[in-house]
Amino acid sequence: MFVVQREASGLRDSRHIMRTYNVPGEVQLCMGLVPAPAKRK
């Protein structure tokens, strides 16, 4: 939520936050848009 709030206010670079809060790389890889589920036929 914190990163989303920063981006909404125009602060797009999250690298400083990731280093400051020691966010693990595997967590960073899970952040971002989630692809839409595939439509069933």
C-alpha distance matrix in Angstrom:
0.0 3.8 5.5 5.1 6.2 8.7 9.9 10.4 12.5 14.5 13.5 13.6 14.7 12.3 15.3 15.7 12.3 13.2 16.6 15.8 13.7 16.0 13.6 16.3 17.4 17.4 13.6 13.2 15.6 13.6 10.6 11.3 13.2 15.0 18.7 20.3 22.6 26.2 28.5 31.3 34.8
3.8 0.0 3.8 5.4 5.2 6.3 8.7 9.9 10.9 12.7 11.1 11.8 12.5 10.0 13.0 12.7 9.3 11.0 14.1 12.9 11.3 14.1 12.5 15.8 17.1 17.8 14.3 13.3 16.3 15.1 12.0 12.8 15.4 17.6 21.3 23.2 25.8 29.2 31.6 34.6 38.0
5.5 3.8 0.0 3.8 5.4 5.1 6.2 8.6 10.0 10.8 8.8 8.6 9.3 6.9 10.2 10.8 8.0 9.3 12.8 12.5 11.5 13.7 11.7 14.6 15.1 16.1 12.9 11.1 13.8 13.2 9.6 10.1 12.9 15.6 19.1 21.4 24.2 27.4 30.0 33.1 36.4
5.1 5.4 3.8 0.0 3.8 5.4 5.1 6.1 8.7 10.0 9.4 9.2 11.2 9.7 13.3 14.3 11.8 13.0 16.5 16.3 15.2 17.3 14.9 17.6 17.7 18.2 14.9 13.2 15.2 14.0 10.3 9.5 11.3 14.2 17.4 19.3 22.2 25.5 27.8 31.0 34.2
6.2 5.2 5.4 3.8 0.0 3.8 5.5 5.1 6.3 8.8 8.7 9.9 12.1 11.1 14.7 14.8 12.3 14.4 17.5 16.6 15.8 18.6 16.8 19.9 20.5 21.3 17.9 16.3 18.7 17.5 13.9 13.3 15.0 17.8 21.0 22.6 25.6 28.9 31.0 34.2 37.4
8.7 6.3 5.1 5.4 3.8 0.0 3.8 5.5 5.2 6.5 5.2 6.9 8.8 8.3 11.9 11.7 9.9 12.5 15.2 14.5 14.5 17.2 15.9 19.1 19.5 20.9 17.8 15.6 18.3 17.9 14.2 13.7 15.9 19.1 22.2 24.3 27.4 30.5 32.8 36.2 39.3
9.9 8.7 6.2 5.1 5.5 3.8 0.0 3.8 5.4 5.1 4.9 4.9 7.9 8.3 12.1 12.9 11.7 13.6 16.6 16.6 16.7 18.8 17.0 19.7 19.4 20.6 17.8 15.2 17.1 16.8 13.1 11.6 13.5 16.9 19.7 21.7 25.1 28.0 30.2 33.7 36.7
10.4 9.9 8.6 6.1 5.1 5.5 3.8 0.0 3.8 5.5 7.3 8.2 11.6 12.0 15.8 16.4 14.9 17.0 20.1 19.7 19.5 21.9 20.1 22.8 22.7 23.5 20.5 18.2 20.0 19.2 15.4 13.6 14.6 17.9 20.5 21.9 25.4 28.3 30.2 33.6 36.6
12.5 10.9 10.0 8.7 6.3 5.2 5.4 3.8 0.0 3.8 5.9 8.4 11.4 12.4 16.0 15.8 14.7 17.4 20.0 19.2 19.6 22.3 21.1 24.2 24.2 25.6 22.6 20.2 22.4 21.9 18.1 16.7 18.1 21.5 24.1 25.7 29.1 32.1 33.9 37.4 40.3
14.5 12.7 10.8 10.0 8.8 6.5 5.1 5.5 3.8 0.0 3.8 5.8 9.1 11.1 14.3 14.6 14.4 16.9 19.2 19.0 19.9 22.2 21.0 23.8 23.4 25.0 22.5 19.6 21.6 21.7 17.9 16.3 17.8 21.4 23.7 25.6 29.2 31.9 33.9 37.5 40.3
13.5 11.1 8.8 9.4 8.7 5.2 4.9 7.3 5.9 3.8 0.0 3.8 5.9 7.7 10.8 10.8 10.8 13.4 15.5 15.4 16.5 18.7 17.8 20.7 20.5 22.5 20.0 17.1 19.4 19.9 16.3 15.4 17.6 21.2 23.8 26.1 29.5 32.3 34.7 38.2 41.0
13.6 11.8 8.6 9.2 9.9 6.9 4.9 8.2 8.4 5.8 3.8 0.0 3.8 6.2 9.2 10.6 10.8 12.4 14.9 15.6 16.6 18.1 16.7 19.1 18.2 20.1 18.0 14.7 16.6 17.4 13.9 12.6 14.9 18.5 20.9 23.5 26.9 29.5 32.0 35.5 38.3
14.7 12.5 9.3 11.2 12.1 8.8 7.9 11.6 11.4 9.1 5.9 3.8 0.0 3.8 5.8 7.3 8.4 9.8 11.6 12.9 14.3 15.4 14.5 16.8 15.9 18.3 16.6 13.2 15.4 16.8 13.8 13.4 16.2 19.7 22.1 25.1 28.3 30.8 33.7 37.0 39.9
12.3 10.0 6.9 9.7 11.1 8.3 8.3 12.0 12.4 11.1 7.7 6.2 3.8 0.0 3.8 5.5 5.3 6.2 8.8 10.0 10.8 11.9 10.8 13.3 12.9 15.3 13.3 10.2 13.0 14.2 11.3 11.8 15.1 18.2 21.1 24.2 27.0 29.8 32.8 36.0 39.0
15.3 13.0 10.2 13.3 14.7 11.9 12.1 15.8 16.0 14.3 10.8 9.2 5.8 3.8 0.0 3.8 5.5 5.1 6.3 8.6 10.1 10.3 9.9 11.9 11.3 14.4 13.2 10.1 12.8 14.9 12.8 13.9 17.4 20.2 23.0 26.3 28.9 31.5 34.7 37.8 40.8
15.7 12.7 10.8 14.3 14.8 11.7 12.9 16.4 15.8 14.6 10.8 10.6 7.3 5.5 3.8 0.0 3.8 5.5 5.3 6.0 8.6 9.7 10.4 13.2 13.6 16.8 15.3 12.7 15.9 17.7 15.4 16.7 20.3 23.1 26.1 29.3 31.9 34.7 37.8 40.9 44.0
12.3 9.3 8.0 11.8 12.3 9.9 11.7 14.9 14.7 14.4 10.8 10.8 8.4 5.3 5.5 3.8 0.0 3.8 5.4 5.0 6.0 8.1 8.2 11.6 12.7 15.3 13.1 11.1 14.7 15.7 13.3 15.0 18.6 21.2 24.5 27.4 29.9 33.0 36.0 39.0 42.2
13.2 11.0 9.3 13.0 14.4 12.5 13.6 17.0 17.4 16.9 13.4 12.4 9.8 6.2 5.1 5.5 3.8 0.0 3.8 5.6 5.5 5.7 5.1 8.1 8.9 11.7 10.0 8.0 11.6 13.1 11.4 13.7 17.4 19.6 22.8 26.0 28.2 31.1 34.4 37.1 40.4
16.6 14.1 12.8 16.5 17.5 15.2 16.6 20.1 20.0 19.2 15.5 14.9 11.6 8.8 6.3 5.3 5.4 3.8 0.0 3.8 5.6 5.0 6.7 9.1 10.2 13.6 12.6 11.0 14.3 16.2 14.9 17.3 21.1 23.2 26.3 29.6 31.7 34.5 37.9 40.6 43.8
15.8 12.9 12.5 16.3 16.6 14.5 16.6 19.7 19.2 19.0 15.4 15.6 12.9 10.0 8.6 6.0 5.0 5.6 3.8 0.0 3.8 5.6 8.0 11.2 13.2 16.1 14.4 13.3 17.0 18.3 16.6 19.0 22.7 24.9 28.2 31.3 33.5 36.5 39.7 42.4 45.8
13.7 11.3 11.5 15.2 15.8 14.5 16.7 19.5 19.6 19.9 16.5 16.6 14.3 10.8 10.1 8.6 6.0 5.5 5.6 3.8 0.0 3.8 5.5 9.1 11.8 14.0 11.9 11.6 15.4 16.0 14.7 17.5 21.1 22.9 26.4 29.3 31.2 34.4 37.5 40.1 43.5
16.0 14.1 13.7 17.3 18.6 17.2 18.8 21.9 22.3 22.2 18.7 18.1 15.4 11.9 10.3 9.7 8.1 5.7 5.0 5.6 3.8 0.0 3.8 6.1 9.0 11.5 10.3 10.3 13.7 15.0 14.5 17.6 21.3 22.7 26.0 29.1 30.8 33.8 37.1 39.5 42.9
13.6 12.5 11.7 14.9 16.8 15.9 17.0 20.1 21.1 21.0 17.8 16.7 14.5 10.8 9.9 10.4 8.2 5.1 6.7 8.0 5.5 3.8 0.0 3.8 6.5 8.4 6.6 6.8 10.3 11.2 10.8 14.1 17.7 19.0 22.3 25.4 27.0 30.0 33.3 35.7 39.1
16.3 15.8 14.6 17.6 19.9 19.1 19.7 22.8 24.2 23.8 20.7 19.1 16.8 13.3 11.9 13.2 11.6 8.1 9.1 11.2 9.1 6.1 3.8 0.0 3.8 5.5 5.4 6.4 8.9 10.3 11.1 14.7 18.0 18.8 21.7 25.0 26.2 28.9 32.4 34.6 37.9
17.4 17.1 15.1 17.7 20.5 19.5 19.4 22.7 24.2 23.4 20.5 18.2 15.9 12.9 11.3 13.6 12.7 8.9 10.2 13.2 11.8 9.0 6.5 3.8 0.0 3.8 5.4 4.9 6.2 8.8 10.0 13.1 16.4 17.2 19.7 23.2 24.5 26.9 30.5 32.8 36.0
17.4 17.8 16.1 18.2 21.3 20.9 20.6 23.5 25.6 25.0 22.5 20.1 18.3 15.3 14.4 16.8 15.3 11.7 13.6 16.1 14.0 11.5 8.4 5.5 3.8 0.0 3.8 5.5 5.2 6.7 9.1 12.5 15.2 15.2 17.6 21.0 21.8 24.2 27.8 29.8 33.1
13.6 14.3 12.9 14.9 17.9 17.8 17.8 20.5 22.6 22.5 20.0 18.0 16.6 13.3 13.2 15.3 13.1 10.0 12.6 14.4 11.9 10.3 6.6 5.4 5.4 3.8 0.0 3.8 5.3 5.2 6.6 10.4 13.4 13.7 16.7 19.8 20.9 23.8 27.2 29.4 32.8
13.2 13.3 11.1 13.2 16.3 15.6 15.2 18.2 20.2 19.6 17.1 14.7 13.2 10.2 10.1 12.7 11.1 8.0 11.0 13.3 11.6 10.3 6.8 6.4 4.9 5.5 3.8 0.0 3.8 5.4 5.2 8.4 11.8 13.1 16.0 19.4 21.1 23.8 27.2 29.8 33.1
15.6 16.3 13.8 15.2 18.7 18.3 17.1 20.0 22.4 21.6 19.4 16.6 15.4 13.0 12.8 15.9 14.7 11.6 14.3 17.0 15.4 13.7 10.3 8.9 6.2 5.2 5.3 3.8 0.0 3.8 5.5 8.0 10.6 11.3 13.6 17.1 18.6 21.0 24.6 27.0 30.1
13.6 15.1 13.2 14.0 17.5 17.9 16.8 19.2 21.9 21.7 19.9 17.4 16.8 14.2 14.9 17.7 15.7 13.1 16.2 18.3 16.0 15.0 11.2 10.3 8.8 6.7 5.2 5.4 3.8 0.0 3.8 6.6 8.8 8.7 11.5 14.7 16.0 18.8 22.2 24.6 28.0
10.6 12.0 9.6 10.3 13.9 14.2 13.1 15.4 18.1 17.9 16.3 13.9 13.8 11.3 12.8 15.4 13.3 11.4 14.9 16.6 14.7 14.5 10.8 11.1 10.0 9.1 6.6 5.2 5.5 3.8 0.0 3.8 7.0 8.4 11.7 14.8 16.9 19.9 23.0 25.8 29.1
11.3 12.8 10.1 9.5 13.3 13.7 11.6 13.6 16.7 16.3 15.4 12.6 13.4 11.8 13.9 16.7 15.0 13.7 17.3 19.0 17.5 17.6 14.1 14.7 13.1 12.5 10.4 8.4 8.0 6.6 3.8 0.0 3.8 6.4 9.5 12.5 15.2 18.1 21.1 24.2 27.4
13.2 15.4 12.9 11.3 15.0 15.9 13.5 14.6 18.1 17.8 17.6 14.9 16.2 15.1 17.4 20.3 18.6 17.4 21.1 22.7 21.1 21.3 17.7 18.0 16.4 15.2 13.4 11.8 10.6 8.8 7.0 3.8 0.0 3.8 6.3 9.1 12.1 14.9 17.7 21.0 24.0
15.0 17.6 15.6 14.2 17.8 19.1 16.9 17.9 21.5 21.4 21.2 18.5 19.7 18.2 20.2 23.1 21.2 19.6 23.2 24.9 22.9 22.7 19.0 18.8 17.2 15.2 13.7 13.1 11.3 8.7 8.4 6.4 3.8 0.0 3.8 6.4 8.8 11.9 14.8 17.8 21.1
18.7 21.3 19.1 17.4 21.0 22.2 19.7 20.5 24.1 23.7 23.8 20.9 22.1 21.1 23.0 26.1 24.5 22.8 26.3 28.2 26.4 26.0 22.3 21.7 19.7 17.6 16.7 16.0 13.6 11.5 11.7 9.5 6.3 3.8 0.0 3.8 6.4 8.7 11.8 14.9 17.9
20.3 23.2 21.4 19.3 22.6 24.3 21.7 21.9 25.7 25.6 26.1 23.5 25.1 24.2 26.3 29.3 27.4 26.0 29.6 31.3 29.3 29.1 25.4 25.0 23.2 21.0 19.8 19.4 17.1 14.7 14.8 12.5 9.1 6.4 3.8 0.0 3.8 6.4 8.7 12.0 15.1
22.6 25.8 24.2 22.2 25.6 27.4 25.1 25.4 29.1 29.2 29.5 26.9 28.3 27.0 28.9 31.9 29.9 28.2 31.7 33.5 31.2 30.8 27.0 26.2 24.5 21.8 20.9 21.1 18.6 16.0 16.9 15.2 12.1 8.8 6.4 3.8 0.0 3.8 6.4 9.0 12.4
26.2 29.2 27.4 25.5 28.9 30.5 28.0 28.3 32.1 31.9 32.3 29.5 30.8 29.8 31.5 34.7 33.0 31.1 34.5 36.5 34.4 33.8 30.0 28.9 26.9 24.2 23.8 23.8 21.0 18.8 19.9 18.1 14.9 11.9 8.7 6.4 3.8 0.0 3.8 6.4 9.3
28.5 31.6 30.0 27.8 31.0 32.8 30.2 30.2 33.9 33.9 34.7 32.0 33.7 32.8 34.7 37.8 36.0 34.4 37.9 39.7 37.5 37.1 33.3 32.4 30.5 27.8 27.2 27.2 24.6 22.2 23.0 21.1 17.7 14.8 11.8 8.7 6.4 3.8 0.0 3.8 6.5
31.3 34.6 33.1 31.0 34.2 36.2 33.7 33.6 37.4 37.5 38.2 35.5 37.0 36.0 37.8 40.9 39.0 37.1 40.6 42.4 40.1 39.5 35.7 34.6 32.8 29.8 29.4 29.8 27.0 24.6 25.8 24.2 21.0 17.8 14.9 12.0 9.0 6.4 3.8 0.0 3.8
34.8 38.0 36.4 34.2 37.4 39.3 36.7 36.6 40.3 40.3 41.0 38.3 39.9 39.0 40.8 44.0 42.2 40.4 43.8 45.8 43.5 42.9 39.1 37.9 36.0 33.1 32.8 33.1 30.1 28.0 29.1 27.4 24.0 21.1 17.9 15.1 12.4 9.3 6.5 3.8 0.0
